[in-house]
Amino acid sequence: MAASSSTGSATEPPGLETQWREIDTLNQQQLRAGDSWYLLDKRWYDQWKEYVHAGDQNSSSYPGKIDNTELYEDLDSYHLKERLSENEDFVLVPAEAWHKLLSWYDMMDDQPPLERKVVDLPSTVKVEVYPVEIYLCLSSNMESTVSASFSRADKIHAIHQKIRQHFNVPDTAESRLWMRSTDTSSERLRNLNMTVLDSCLSSGMTVIMEIRNADGTWPTSRPQIMRNSADEDSYRGPPGVCGLTNLGNTCFMNSALQCLSNTPPLTEYFLRNSYLEELNFSNPLGMKGEIAEAYADVIKQMWSGRHYSVVPRVFKTKVGHFASQFLGYQQHDSQELLSFLLDGLHEDLNRVKKKEYIELRDADGRPDQEVAEEAWRNHLRRNDSVIVDTFHGLFKSTLVCPECNKVSVTFDPFCYLSVPLPVSKERVMEVFYVSLDPTAKPTQYRLIVPKAGRVIDLCTALSEATDVPPSQMAVADVFNHRFYRIYQADESLSCILDRDDIFVYQLSSGCVDQDGEEVVMAIYMRERSHYRDYGSGSNSYGTSLFGHPLLMSVPRAQCTREDLYQLLLKRLARYVRPLDPSEEVEEEEEDDEEELYKAQTNGVSDDEGEEDSEEAGPSKKEEEPQESGQTEKQNNCQSEASPSSEGEERAEEEESSSEPDRGSSTEEGQSACGSTDTNSQDATDGDQSAGAEPSGKEEEDEDEDEEEEEEAASCAQANKRLPGRRRCTERQKKALFTIQAVNSNGTTERGMGEADGGFSFSSQPYIAIDWDPDMKKKYYNENEAEKYIKHQSMDVPHLPTTVQLQECIELFTTVETLEEENPWYCPTCKKHQLATKKLDLWSLPEVLIIHLKRFSYTKYSREKLDTIVEFPLRDLDFSGFLLKKTVNSTEPPCRYDLISVSNHYGGLRDGHYTSYARNKDNGQWYYFDDSKVTYAREEQIVTSAAYLLFYQRQDKIRQPTVPLPVPSSSQSENHVSPQTHDGVDGASSCVSMETD
């Protein structure tokens, strides 16, 4: 259909190449706030692209009218479907491109265009596909609500006006707005000039207008539906003993806030409203006072004594607005948040309104005291705030050029000390060793290996305990009953995590080459289901992995199913019961229909014993006509092999299910059961139909063999003619399990067998031992298979490394050489040099924050150090670390007491932050875990999770002003206030959120 033959309202379009060029050019334009873009159904757009690229206006790919039907929830309201994805469900085109397409192709009748505005969001400009849909109502009648859509860039004032217009509120009436997210959470919308985004309004929330009464009072302090419970309204608790709701991976923020909240000089500064006079709205480096105001709101709520827990939603939004790395709800570092917050508070409260340029001078041999005083004065000329008064100190930096020995001395301010932890050069690893001895249980060892070592070092350490050469060991990571990874000897140990289950297998020989005489074979254990999996598109039996996998070195000459079966029987002898002689050869007759039923429904082997009800005698599988898709023929033990059973489905069952009821001596029979008699004569050719002579009996002469073969053939013919009659009885050998070539995941792969019943492998070979459920239950001892022995090395307690805080500070002040990525420019040599650098403490602040650098990042590894740092709760003496010596009695002392700790539990990939803090009013220690608050004892505070330490100088610590609460032993284990464990904080919580 040609474009010109569409509807009458569409104009004559240009040529197809011109259409594509014009639209493609318009789609390249940048997003600009306020512009309009339109949504187009992705399928229609793709059809249009195919049409214009075809170059034929009469092409059958003509898209027709623009049709966005698939984007609408229904065709009555034309409401957009939820969770549509750009470039999957729709595409966005600018307004000019939309109008061109509309003029060329027209649009389906009654469908409204999907116009959306470009909004300027924090750190990004995007098309707002889903505007915010908010419910509006009056506090006097909250049952009557109306829905309205607003852009995230709209001001709250627009919502205010919309409510007035819809509910006919007089302009003279004084009103105020409330934001409600749930029935138990509400906030005032004080600033009408804030945007919808900054106010944390989202779809589904309700904005309530409250109108002042004629007597000047407000109808309610909060709308009744938002009023918290009576317990919350009447709650009076210790100020500062207040949890913070986890908004979703915000425990890092809550931990840092609790530490700052329990920093007395900073909290008192905000509670006294001193910050109001020092807000700096003009500082280009600040946040226009918004971070300070948001932080003040949180502190005042926490220290009001009227909340079990506070929801820091507005504060979180402010932080994300000014620091895009904290947008969303990803996990972050509490130290990074603390660094940003202290810097933001400093700039918002900086008393210096206009910063002057100051040229820094080197010491040039001047006395340290003079240079230090000059550096501090210069610092205060540009930076003067409560943060500087409370947290800033001064350290001395000494750089020495390795070439000309030029010494450069500067004094630099700091807000916290990031001290390194001594890093051990060794690590402890736990492994399970699997010996070649089939009767020996796996043994668990605890080994000490080089942290920067390789897998061969792990094998060497294990070799010292087992006297097995490292070359005869294979190391693997086992996960979910399969090999997650098989390691090479030269791989780094940093690839192995402490939580990995590492197995080391003894091999029968040394290093096995890929083309050598032996091959290392990975062996999985699988259990077949009782029923065929017809729903997956085939009629094969499903399998599931179980037990522990094995690694074995096998001679290539023995990679046949028959030889592997015997090798595996020996290897599994500890927990696999062998067959009794009476079970090896069986003879039984069964009705055809009954055996077919068992074969189809239970998947029971056709040669299992007679005694148990689940065991069946010799029979054949139901033969169903199949499409001929394979040339391989099926030869069944029951002497019936009609051409209709030689199709693709039959071969698929053999390859993927490996059913034990196939007892044929042909190649496919061996593939299925691996049970040919090792004492019988050579198996017949794979294309023959006669079964092999069963094992378990003495040899007979050739005449007897021929007679039995003829008898079996005649039985097969009889069964073909009369399938409902009884079959001829036959004797065959029982197999415990079958063997199947699989991939590394333990799922069956085709085409891995050879004509002689063996395996050929192009890479790491994997095979599966397939068990029938009834055979597994009878012969496989699961309890014995799971047993292992603990070596005496496991009895040696693994004590975590412990260091003193003073050791970390000493390490901070040691001489180090600059890295290549961060050289120093020597003014004498006139080039960058890898100078030596030494940091020394000159003066310390009133509150000293010590950051323990637990997260170690290098070019080759990343790790978290769980070293226990012993830090004192009282009398931390820095006099031995300060270069500036006390010259008179007016100098402050160098002794500090601990006031709070930020903890990090977990590893690099995930973790959770909590905090300990000492209340400034009553002196009691508390443990803060998001919205949960519990009493804490001093002996609980020092742990391997300690991450940030807050110390206050002793001369600034005030004595508690209220009696110290003495919790009972039961109270110390319970919440201070009745929060629930999942973070629902009485009635003051917004919603139940997940913790990290």
Secondary structure as UniProt FT lines:
FT   HELIX           3..5
FT   TURN            8..9
FT   HELIX           16..27
FT   TURN            33..34
FT   STRAND          36..41
FT   HELIX           42..54
FT   TURN            57..58
FT   TURN            60..61
FT   HELIX           69..71
FT   TURN            75..77
FT   TURN            82..83
FT   TURN            87..89
FT   STRAND          90..94
FT   HELIX           95..105
FT   TURN            109..110
FT   STRAND          115..121
FT   TURN            122..123
FT   STRAND          124..127
FT   STRAND          132..138
FT   TURN            139..140
FT   STRAND          141..150
FT   TURN            152..153
FT   HELIX           156..167
FT   TURN            171..172
FT   STRAND          175..182
FT   TURN            183..184
FT   STRAND          185..189
FT   TURN            192..193
FT   TURN            196..200
FT   TURN            203..204
FT   STRAND          206..211
FT   TURN            214..215
FT   HELIX           224..226
FT   HELIX           230..234
FT   TURN            239..240
FT   STRAND          243..244
FT   HELIX           251..261
FT   HELIX           264..271
FT   TURN            272..274
FT   HELIX           275..278
FT   TURN            284..285
FT   TURN            288..289
FT   HELIX           290..302
FT   STRAND          309..310
FT   HELIX           313..322
FT   HELIX           324..326
FT   TURN            328..329
FT   HELIX           334..348
FT   TURN            364..365
FT   HELIX           368..382
FT   HELIX           386..391
FT   STRAND          393..400
FT   TURN            402..404
FT   STRAND          407..414
FT   STRAND          417..420
FT   STRAND          426..434
FT   TURN            438..439
FT   STRAND          443..450
FT   TURN            451..452
FT   HELIX           455..466
FT   HELIX           470..472
FT   STRAND          473..479
FT   TURN            480..481
FT   STRAND          482..487
FT   TURN            489..490
FT   HELIX           493..495
FT   TURN            498..499
FT   STRAND          502..506
FT   TURN            514..515
FT   STRAND          518..532
FT   HELIX           534..536
FT   STRAND          541..555
FT   HELIX           556..558
FT   HELIX           561..571
FT   TURN            572..575
FT   HELIX           581..584
FT   STRAND          585..587
FT   HELIX           592..601
FT   TURN            606..607
FT   TURN            613..614
FT   TURN            637..638
FT   HELIX           643..645
FT   HELIX           648..652
FT   HELIX           653..657
FT   TURN            660..661
FT   HELIX           667..673
FT   TURN            678..679
FT   TURN            686..687
FT   HELIX           702..721
FT   TURN            723..724
FT   STRAND          731..733
FT   STRAND          738..742
FT   TURN            744..745
FT   TURN            755..756
FT   STRAND          758..759
FT   STRAND          766..771
FT   HELIX           773..779
FT   HELIX           782..786
FT   STRAND          789..790
FT   HELIX           792..795
FT   STRAND          802..804
FT   HELIX           805..812
FT   STRAND          816..817
FT   TURN            820..821
FT   STRAND          824..826
FT   TURN            827..830
FT   STRAND          831..833
FT   STRAND          836..843
FT   STRAND          847..853
FT   STRAND          855..857
FT   STRAND          862..864
FT   STRAND          868..870
FT   STRAND          876..877
FT   TURN            879..881
FT   TURN            889..890
FT   STRAND          895..906
FT   STRAND          911..918
FT   TURN            920..922
FT   STRAND          925..929
FT   TURN            930..931
FT   STRAND          932..935
FT   HELIX           938..940
FT   TURN            944..945
FT   STRAND          946..953
FT   HELIX           954..956
FT   TURN            969..970
FT   HELIX           971..973
FT   TURN            981..982
FT   TURN            986..988
//
